[in-house]
């Protein structure tokens, strides 16, 4: 069972005491999170760790899911892509499917929170159940340059909320509601981030038949085109011309992402018969992800668009050198040439990977700086504090707040 005291070695007793004092001010109020899936992706991962901690410090926090069929999630995947800037053909029929499913959820979801915390576009229409309670819409994706048609459609719901939360300053838009800028976080005590003994790491490599005879380059992410796994293969191919190495592309799919298996097949096709490319469709096994990251020499996150990129924070927490795209929330985590390296192209990613493989001392220093940066800014306790302050602020008048 998660206990807030367990985080004292990482953040200190004053931080833990502060969280309890804030939680006391919310006593008697129910915070209800709603999203579309319990597994897969960063939202579910964060809620799995955050909801128990909220309850531990005295906040009555609950977590519910909306329901949706294949057609609904096909449409919301189009929304997801369009909000991140990809042109998608969103038809009137698509909007009808979204509205019909939303109507069912509006009728069937048990809305009982004093604070309703709605995550991403899938359940956004639930705000029609708004009464005297407070409603927050939390956007976890990069909406810096959305397709206007989709943004306008969803904006009709956004403006009904009491507040909106975005992950980075560049994602904010002009809205007639209060806005909060809150970056996501990692849990240092989760199976994905806790320290592992060498034998567990070796066992995972053996399980997936990954020798340690060459440097290992790894990207961990859902199989999603915005994560650009094919681009990672191309960068690896450029590196391999000069340095023998292995590439691991590891990840899974989410219940609300119908494109995942299609992207996985594309990745396998581009990997071809190269024995040094390991494409792994992992079960929900965080220890295996942890082990693969710790076994790697360089971690890559070559996203084309990124709300935050928790895998970057995870890798930096492990003291790993990271090469990542200069997009979305990633620059919040990486200061170029101090806590990692930011790239803008396949060729740039390949150049920096080669640099790190040829300069292990430099790679080590970047990893050390990165871990300290994550410790100071992106652990779960900071995230928890930010949310508590948002909840409290909803019951008081105020202007835009930047956390």
N, C-alpha and C positions, 0 to 999 in steps of 0.2 A: 504493500500500500504506500502511495506517495505521501510524504510529509514535508511540510515547508521547512522544518528544521534540518532536513537532510541537505539543504542547499547552503547552509551556513558556511561550510568550508570554502565555497566558491565566491560568495558575495558578502559574507560578514553578518554578524548578528544584528547590527542596526538596520540593514535592509529588510531582514525577516521581520523585525519588530514593526517597521514602517508598514509592511504589507498587512499585518494583523490590525494595526490601528485604522488603516483605510477600510478594511473589510468590516470592521465594527460599525462604521457609519452606514453600511448597506444592510445591516441586520434587519431581517423581516421582509426583504425584497427578493424576488425570484428573478434570476437571469436565465433566459432560455435561448440557447443557440440553436439555429436551424440551418442545415445545409443539405446536400443531395447525396452524399455517400459517407459511409463509416470507414472505408478503407481506400487507400490509393490517393496520392497527392498530398501536398503540404497542409491543406486545410484540415483534413481528417487527422493527420499526424499531430498537428498542434492541438486540436481539440481533445484528442485522446490523452494528452498530457496536462492540458490546462484545466479542463473541467474538474478532474479529481482534486487538483490543488486549490481551486476556488472553494470547493466544498471543505477542504481541510482547514482553510483559514476562516471559515464561518460564513461564506457566501453560498446561498442556495442556488447552485448552478445546475442546469439540466441541458440535455442535448437531444434534439429530435431531427428526424429526416423527413424530407418530402418523398413522394412516390412519383415515378415516371416510367413510361415504357420506352421501347427502342426509338420510336419516332420522336418522342419528346427530347431524348438525349441527343439525337441527331441534330435537332434544331438548336439546342443549347450549346452544342459543340460549334455550330456555325456562329452563334452569338459570341462564344469565347474567341474564335478566330478573328471575327470582325472587330471585336473590341481591341484586339491586339494589332489591328491594322491590315489584316488580310482581306482582300475583296472576296466576299461570299455572296452567292445568289440566295438571298433570303426572300422567299415568295410569300404571297398572301396566305397560301396554304400552310406554310411554316408558322406564320404568326397565329393562325387559327389553332394549330396543334399546341403551340405554347399556351395560348389562352385557355383552351379547353382543359388541358392538364392542370393549369394553375387554378382554374375554377374548382376542380375536384379537390386539390390540396387546400384551397381556401376553406372549403366546407369540412374537410376531414382532419386537418392538423389541429391538435389540441393546443390552442394559443392560450397560455396562462401566465406568461412572464410579465413581471413589472417592467423588465427591460427585455425587449425582443431583439436578438442579435442575429441578423440575417446575412448569410455568407454567399457572395457571388450572385450571378444572374439567375440561376435556376429557381430559387425560391423567392425572387424579388417581389412578385405580385402578392405575396402574403400580407403586405402592408395594407391591403384593403380591409383587413380585420382590425385595423388600428382603432383604439378607443382612447381611454385615458392613460394607457401605458406608453412607455417610451420605446421608439424604434430606431435601430441603427442598421445601416446597410454597410457591410464590410466588403470592399473590393480587393481581391487578392491578386489581380492580374494587371499587366501593363496596359493602361488605357490612355497613354500619352497621345496616341494618334488613331482614334477609333474610326471605323466606317460610320459616317454620319447617320445613315438611315437607322442602323441598329442602335446607336447612341441615343438618337431622338426617341425611338420607341421605348427604350428602357428608362430614359430620363423622366418620362411621365410617371414612373413609379418612384424613382429616386427622390423627386421633389416632395413626396408625401412623407418621407422619413424625417425624424428629428435631427439626424446627423448621418454623415457619411465618413468612412474611414478608408484612407488610401495608404499604400506602403511607401511611397516616395513623393517628393514635392512635384516632380514632373508629371505625375498622374492626376493631379488635382484639376478640376474644371470649375467653371463658374456655375454655382448652384445656389439656390435660395435657402440652403440649410447649412448648419454648422459643419465644418470639416475638421477632421483630425488626421494627422500624418503619423502613423505608427508602423514601424518596421516589424516583421515577424521575428521569430527567435528559434533557438534550439534548446533542447533539454540536455544538460550535461550528464544526467543520470539515466537517460533512456538507453535501451539496448543498442541503439544506433550510434551513441556517442560516448558511452562509458569506456574506460580502459579495458583492453583485452589482453590476456596472456598470449605469448607467442605461439603456443601449441594450438589454440583455437584458430588463429590466423592461418597457420600451416594446414590445419584440417580443412578449412574452407577452400584453400587453393588446391589441395589434393582432391576434394570432392568435385571440383569443376575442371580438373586436369589442367591446371595452370602452373607450369614450371616457373622457378625463380631464377632461370638462367640468363634473363635479359631484363633491362629496366621495364617497368610496367607503367603504362599510361592508362588512366581510367576516367570514364565519364559515367556517373550514376544519375539516371533520370528516367522519368516515364518515357515510353516510346511515343514521342510527339514531334511533329515536324518543327515546331518552334524550338525544340531542343537541338535541332540540326545534327542528329547522329551521323547522317551521311557526310556532312561537312567534317565531322571529327575523323571519320575514316580517311577522307582526302588529306587532312592535315597529317595524320599518322603516316600515310603513304609517303608524303614529302620528307618526314623525319627519318623514315626507315631507309631512305637512300643513303643516309650518312651515319646513322646510329642504329645498330640492331636493337629492337625493342618489341614489346608486346602491347596490344590494345585490348582493354576490357570495356565493353559497352553493356552496362548492367542496369536493369530496371524492371518495372512492371507496367501494368495498365490499371486504369481506374474504372470503377463501375459506371461512372457517368461520362466516359470517354470512348465512344464507339470506334474511333480511328486507330486506337492503339495497336491492335493486331495487324492492321494494314501497314502501319509504319514499321513494325517489327519485321514483316516480310521484306519490305524495301531494304531495310538495313542488312538482313541476311543475304539478299541478292548482291548488294554492293560489297559485302565482305568476301563473297566468292569462296574460294578454296584456300585462302590464306590461313595457314595453321597458327599464325601468331595473333589472329583476331578472335576474341572470345565474346560472342554475343549471348548474353545470359538473360533469360526471362525468369526473374527471381520470384519465388513465393513471398508472402508478407513475412520476411525473415530479416529483421533489422540487424541481428548479430552478423549475418552474412554480409550485408552491406557495409557494416562497420569494419569487418575483417578485410574486405576487398579494398576499401579506402586506405586502411592502415598498411596494407601490403604494397601500395602503389608508390611510385617515385614522383609522379606528377599527376595531379587531378585537373581535369578539363571540364569547363562548363561553357560550351560554345553555343549559347542560346541566341536565337534571332530576336526574340522578345522575351522579357522575363519580369514577372511581378516582383520577385525578390531573389529566388534561387537558394533555397535552404541548403542544397548540397554544397554550395560554396562555403557557407558558415560551418557546416559539418566538417568539411575538409580542413578548413583553417583551424578549427578547434583541435584537430588531431595533429596540428603542426605541419601540415603538408603544403608544399608549394603548389599554387593554383594558377592556371592560365584560364581566363574567362573573358567572355565578350563584354564590351563596354556598353551594356544596355540595361534598361530598367533599374531594378534595385541592386544590381551587382556592384556598381561603383560605391554604394554605401558601405559595402563590406571590404572592398579592395581599394587601397590607395596604390596607384601604379608605381611599381619598383620599390614599394615599401612593405606592403603586406600581400603582394601578389602581382600578377602581370595582366594587363587588360589589352585585348586584341580587337581588331576591327575586320578581320578577314581570315580566310583559311590559311593563306600564306603567313599572315602575322601570327596566328596560333602556332603554326609549325616552327616559325623562327624562335618564338619564346620557349616552346617545348625543348627544342635543341639546346638553347642557351641554358636551361635548367639542368638538363641531363649532362651537359658538359661542365657545369659549375655546381657541384653538390653543396659546397659551402654557402654559396649564394642562395641556393634553394632552401637550405636549412634556415638561414637568417630570415628569409621571407616568411617561412612557416612559423617561426618563433614570433615574429611581429604580428602575423595574422592571428595566432592564437590569443595573444594579449588583446588585440582589437575586439575579437568576438567576446572575450571575457568581460570587457568593459561595456559593451554596447548591445550584444545580441543573445543574451541568455534569457531563459524563460521568466525569471523573476522580474527583469526589467519590463518585459512584455505584459506580465501580470499587473504590475504597478500602473502601466499606461492605461490598461483597460479599466482598472478600478477607478482611476481618475476620470475617465470618460463617463463611466456609469454615474458617478457622483455629480459630474457637471450637468448631466441631463436634467437634474432636479433643481438647477440654479440657472439663472439667466447669465449669458455671457457671449462673447464674440468668438471668432475663430481661434482655436487653440492649437498650438504646435507642440507636440510632445516628442 
